[in-house]
Amino acid sequence: CLIPRCMRTSPPTPVQHRPHLRPTMLDLEPSSSLGVLALRGGVAGLARPATPDALFNIMFGGLTALCALVVLAAREQKSLKEIREKPKAGHGVRRLQLRFLLVFWLYKMADWLQGPYFYEVYASKVLNGVQVSTQGVARLFLTGFGSTALFGAIVGGLVDSFGRKLGSLTFAFMYTLSALSTRCSTLPMLLAGRVAGGVGTSLLFSAPEAWLVSEHQRSGFEGKWLSQTFTLAYFGDSIVAIIAGQLAGLVAGQRGPTAPFELSVIFLAVGAALALVTWRENSGGKTVEAAADTESSVSSEGESSTDILSDAWRQLKADRRIMLVGAVQALFEGAMYIFVLQWPPAMKTALNGNVPFGKVFSCFMLCCMIGSSAFGAASQRGVKPEDAMVVLLGLAALAMTSATVGCKAALAPLVAAFFAFEACVGMYFPLIGTLRSKYVPDAYRGVIMNLFGIPLNLIVVIVFLSIGKLGLTGAFACSTTALVAAFGSSLALRSAAGRRPEANS
C-alpha cells in the first residue's frame, strides 16, 4: 500500500509499460530477497495457447462474462425484492453515497497511480554517485511500512480528536508531499517522503471510512445501505485500479517514472477540494457517545488524542468482538500482502519469466469485482456478515493452501488458486467495512482501525525480512497459516456476535 518517492539526478532507466497498481519490483529475479513490491494480485494461465498474452486475453474475456452475470443476478434479485416490499434508498442515502464515493475513488486513483513505478522511480536514482540498489529500495519500502505501524495509533487518535474530514484532507496533503519527494535527489528527502506516505496510508484507510460510518449513523439510515455503499466503493475501486494502471503506463512512457506520481497530485487535489466543499466535519471521543445518547448535535471538537487513545484501548479490552474483528483484519490483510510479495516470482517460475503482468493484473481486478458483487448479492439476501466472513476465510485458506502446494508445480491449479484468492479479496473489503461499522464504536473508530494495522504491518515486515530464507513455498505457507488463524477468529466472532459486551471494570 505504501509508496515511496524520490528525484531524478540522472536520466532514468528505460521505463517499460507495466500497468500494475501496487508497488512492484517486477524486474527482480524470482530469487531476490525483495521478491516484489507488487500489486494486490496476480495470475498465470490455465491452458497454454500460443503465447501467455493470448492465454490471458482468453481468461480476461471469460472473467468479464462471469462478472457481468454476477452483477446482473444481483440486480435481478434486488429488483424482485423491491417490487414486493423493500423500499428504495432515499434521497439522503444517495446524496451521502455520492459525496463519499467521488472523494474515495479520486483518492484511490491517486493511490493506485503511485504503485506501478515504485521500484523504477527509486532504482533510477543516483545518490552520492551510486545507483540505488535493490536493498536500498527495500529499505525505503520498509520505511513506509514501519512509519504506518509506528504512527498509526497516534494518527488515529488525532483523526478522532480533530475530525475525520480534516484527517481526509491531511491524507491528500501527506500523499502530495510523498509524491513530490520522488523528484528529490537526497536520501533524507526520500526517507521523509516514505514517512509521509506511511502516515498518509494510515489516514487513507481510516479517516474516510470513519467519516462515512459516522455520517450514516447520525443520519439514521438503515445498516443495509451502508453495506451497499461499501459494495459500490470496492467494486468501483477495481475499475479505478485498471484505469490507473493504464494511465500510469501511458504517462511513464512519455515522461519517465516520476510522471505517475506527479499525475496523482491532480487527483488528490480534486478529491480534497470535493471533501472540503461537500463534507461536514465529524469527530470522535466521549462527546460523540454523549451526543448519541441524548440525540443532540455533535461538536467538531472532541477530547484530546491522548484521552481518546486510552479510552479506545479500554473499549478494545471490554468488548471481545472488537478484538476479534481486529484479529480477522490483521491476519487476512497480512496474508494478502505476503501474497502480494510472492505472486510475481511464482508466476515467473510457472511461465519461465514470460508473464504479461498488465493483463494478469486486469484479470485480478475482475476477480475482485466478482467478489464484491457476490458480497452485494449475499447482503441483499440477508446473509449475516459474520456468517459470510466465515465462508470467505474458509475459501481463502483453501485457495492459499492450494497455492502453497502448487506454487512450483502445474500452472492450472496455481492460476485457479490465485483467482479464487483475489475473488475473496474483492469480497473481503466491503465485508470487513460492514463488520467494523457494526462493532467498532464511532467515538473511537479512527484510532481503533489504526490499532488493527499495527500487527498487520508487523506481520508483513517480519515475513519480508525473512523472505530469503522462506522462499516461495515458505512465504505462501505463512500466508496460509495467517488465513487459518483468521478463519478461527471469524468462528469465534460468529459465536460471540449475539452476546453483549462485558461491562467495563
Buried (B, 14 or more C-beta within 10 A) or exposed (E): BBBBBBBBBEEBBEBEBBBBBBBBBBBBEBEBBBBBBBBBBBBBBBEEEEEBBBBBBBBBEEBBEBBEEBBEEBBEBBEEEEEEEEEEBEEEBEEBBEBBBBBBBBBBBBBBBBBBBBBBBBBBBEBEEEEBEBEBBBBBBBBBBBBBBBBBBBBBBBBBBBBBBBBBBBBBBBBBBBBBBBBBBBBEBBBBBBBBBBBBBBBBBBBBBBBBBBBBBBEEBEBBBBBBBBBBBBBBBBBBBBBBBBBBBBBBBEBBBBBBBBBBBEBBBBBBBBBBEBBEBBBBBBBBBEBBEEEEEBEBEBBEBEBBBEBBBEBBEBBBBBBBBBBBBBBBBBBBBBBBBBBBBBBBBBBEEEBBBBBBBBBBBBBBBBBBBBBBBBBBEEEBBBEBBBBBBBBBBBBBBBBBBBBEEEBBBBBBBBBBBBBBBBBBBBBBBBBBBBBBBBBBBBBBBBBBBBBBBBBBBEBBEEBEEBBBBBBBBBBBBBBBBBBBBBBBBBEBBEEEBEEEE
